[in-house]
Amino acid sequence: MENKEVIGFVVDINGKRQYKTTFEKNGYKQEIWVNLYEYIAYRIKILQKINNISNSQLTEKGGFSNPTIISRLKAGKHAFQIDTIYRICLGLGCKSSEILPF
């Protein structure tokens, strides 16, 4: 049972930029259109799962003083600065290109 993911494809829908993520799981394809915050939240969740990193570990490795920022980012509702993305990448041990769609 292999999961495949295709990321990318940006369009403007009703004046809002949307990112298309296509999944293939157990032979079924699913497309999801999300905004930038939701897209980054999804990528953080996936990379946490792949690397088996808990929220508390990500908070510690990323140098965050408050663990609620991780929860807010993963909810897709938190506006962030580039240094936050940098610290998330440090905590996950990944490149920014693995989180950002550009």
Secondary structure, DSSP 8 states (H G I E B T S, - for coil): --EEEEEEEEEEETTEEEEEEEEEETTEEEEEEE-HHHHHHHHHHHHHHHHT--HHHHHHHHT-S-THHHHHHHTT-----HHHHHHHHHHHT--GGGTS--
